[in-house]
């Protein structure tokens, strides 16, 4: 069965709009020739891919797939992306190594998210990398400024599971977006589920591009929580 993180990353790749010829139905099988990943790299960092080095037709030819994915790893390690890919080789992705494929695509997703965040918050053309800690600090500051007592320590903080912090963050960004009558205390599992669903629904209505599910909030999946906070942060240009 497809795991939620796999689903989120697959949905993100398809959201980049490469068309039916490069549609990702299975996160591992459909990136095994490297084309979808290279298209994504070129989309999130325009001009980063030298297409003269890419084998566009790899059907049934393993060495061509491996060449493409060796190039993906080379690009990922370059100064353009600066991914952590210690011990990763192109063939690992060709053969569908789940852990390494997820690690690569997650870093590409995070790069895209933070690049977009940087572009809407900084008018300069230079990309400014933001850390997870800075994003958490921003969220805490916004929530505190709104008068809420909700706080989180980091992306692993179990208090996130109640959904209340995320709801208060959205309320801080747009007070009219939250109907307090629909917010549960966040104590029981049912409360948490309702709050998580509500937070995601409101965030999407405000314009956040989200690929997480309510379970990711209740179970406090750090990567998915980061995507929520960063998407919320992108709603406010610069230091608004």
RARA-V583092 format. One record per pair of residues at least 12 apart in sequence whose C-alpha atoms are under 6 Angstrom apart, sorted by the first residue. I is the first residue (numbers start at 1). GAP is how many residues later the second one is. D is the distance in whole Angstrom. If there is no record, write none. Layout:
# RARA-V583092
i,gap,d
I,GAP,D
I,GAP,D
This chain:
# RARA-V583092
i,gap,d
8,203,5
10,17,6
28,68,5
32,61,6
32,62,4
33,32,4
34,34,5
34,35,5
44,68,6
54,14,6
66,24,5
66,25,5
69,21,4
70,20,4
117,117,5
120,117,5
121,116,4
121,117,3
122,116,6
143,26,5
143,29,6
146,26,5
150,15,6
155,67,5
156,66,6
161,56,6
161,57,4
161,59,6
162,24,4
162,30,5
163,32,5
163,33,5
167,32,5
196,18,5
197,17,5
208,23,5
212,12,6
